[in-house]
């Protein structure tokens, strides 16, 4: 059985590395991007099973990245988990989009991942 692919898009390198270690340990194949633009390019070329997307990034915020993903027929069905320090973010009403608040509990993150893929 192939490993499920997760793309993490976050401008904070420490967050990327910590999440990659945790998800790799849980058996996922993980790719990382430090900007919205890079994340969009990777999503289109690799078609991950799930994207964990930071909301607050300098080049392009998470909501804009998600809208571009949903506007592209190749990436529109990729589930997204917003990772945010905000109490609420866009996408909460979409069955294919969830959010997790930083700092998050590993069990909570894993539950949301399992819910979507």
C-alpha positions as semicolon CSV with decimal commas, in nm:
position;residue;x (nm);y (nm);z (nm)
1;X;0,000;0,000;0,000
2;X;0,134;0,344;-0,097
3;X;0,191;0,602;0,172
4;X;-0,057;0,890;0,171
5;X;0,109;1,214;0,059
6;X;0,076;1,529;0,269
7;X;0,196;1,874;0,162
8;X;0,268;2,122;0,440
9;X;0,271;2,490;0,341
10;X;0,405;2,719;0,615
11;X;0,650;3,009;0,615
12;X;0,800;2,903;0,951
13;X;1,081;2,651;0,901
14;X;1,060;2,517;1,259
15;X;0,689;2,445;1,218
16;X;0,754;2,265;0,888
17;X;1,028;2,047;1,034
18;X;0,834;1,955;1,348
19;X;0,522;1,866;1,153
20;X;0,726;1,669;0,897
21;X;0,889;1,459;1,170
22;X;0,555;1,389;1,337
23;X;0,377;1,296;1,014
24;X;0,664;1,088;0,877
25;X;0,670;0,895;1,205
26;X;0,299;0,826;1,157
27;X;0,369;0,674;0,814
28;X;0,289;0,962;0,577
29;X;0,503;1,082;0,287
30;X;0,559;1,454;0,350
31;X;0,656;1,740;0,119
32;X;0,710;2,096;0,244
33;X;0,681;2,446;0,098
34;X;0,774;2,775;0,267
35;X;0,546;2,998;0,060
36;X;0,205;2,997;-0,098
37;X;0,349;3,016;-0,451
38;X;0,582;2,721;-0,392
39;X;0,299;2,526;-0,232
40;X;0,069;2,580;-0,530
41;X;0,339;2,459;-0,770
42;X;0,405;2,146;-0,560
43;X;0,033;2,075;-0,519
44;X;-0,017;2,088;-0,895
45;X;0,286;1,872;-0,978
46;X;0,254;1,613;-0,699
47;X;-0,122;1,607;-0,628
48;X;-0,096;1,528;-0,256
49;X;-0,374;1,348;-0,070
50;X;-0,396;1,636;0,181
51;X;-0,257;1,987;0,235
52;X;-0,185;2,142;0,575
53;X;-0,189;2,515;0,508
54;X;-0,076;2,803;0,729
55;X;-0,321;3,094;0,725
56;X;-0,079;3,380;0,790
57;X;0,205;3,391;0,537
58;X;0,380;3,695;0,389
59;X;0,361;3,622;0,014
60;X;0,007;3,491;-0,010
61;X;-0,226;3,410;0,278
62;X;-0,370;3,065;0,325
63;X;-0,720;3,165;0,213
64;X;-0,585;3,288;-0,120
65;X;-0,384;2,967;-0,167
66;X;-0,693;2,760;-0,093
67;X;-0,906;2,962;-0,338
68;X;-0,647;2,907;-0,612
69;X;-0,640;2,535;-0,533
70;X;-1,021;2,516;-0,552
71;X;-1,026;2,713;-0,880
72;X;-0,798;2,461;-1,052
73;X;-0,970;2,140;-1,172
74;X;-0,652;1,940;-1,101
75;X;-0,632;2,044;-0,734
76;X;-0,990;2,137;-0,645
77;X;-1,063;1,813;-0,457
78;X;-0,750;1,804;-0,241
79;X;-0,860;1,832;0,124
80;X;-0,710;2,120;0,324
81;X;-0,644;2,164;0,696
82;X;-0,581;2,527;0,783
83;X;-0,314;2,565;1,052
84;X;-0,366;2,890;1,236
85;X;-0,320;3,082;1,558
86;X;-0,654;3,251;1,485
87;X;-0,971;3,130;1,654
88;X;-1,153;3,077;1,323
89;X;-1,070;3,088;0,955
90;X;-1,236;3,056;0,614
91;X;-1,337;2,714;0,494
92;X;-1,500;2,585;0,812
93;X;-1,826;2,520;0,626
94;X;-1,661;2,316;0,349
95;X;-1,665;1,941;0,418
96;X;-1,324;1,915;0,247
97;X;-1,166;2,188;0,463
98;X;-1,096;2,185;0,836
99;X;-0,882;2,397;1,066
100;X;-0,652;2,335;1,359
101;X;-0,537;2,601;1,604
102;X;-0,167;2,641;1,688
103;X;-0,031;2,513;1,914
104;X;-0,210;2,190;1,834
105;X;-0,223;1,852;2,003
106;X;-0,082;1,568;1,792
107;X;-0,393;1,356;1,851
108;X;-0,615;1,640;1,730
109;X;-0,408;1,682;1,412
110;X;-0,409;1,309;1,343
111;X;-0,786;1,294;1,395
112;X;-0,843;1,570;1,140
113;X;-0,608;1,405;0,890
114;X;-0,788;1,072;0,928
115;X;-1,122;1,249;0,888
116;X;-1,018;1,386;0,547
117;X;-0,806;1,106;0,392
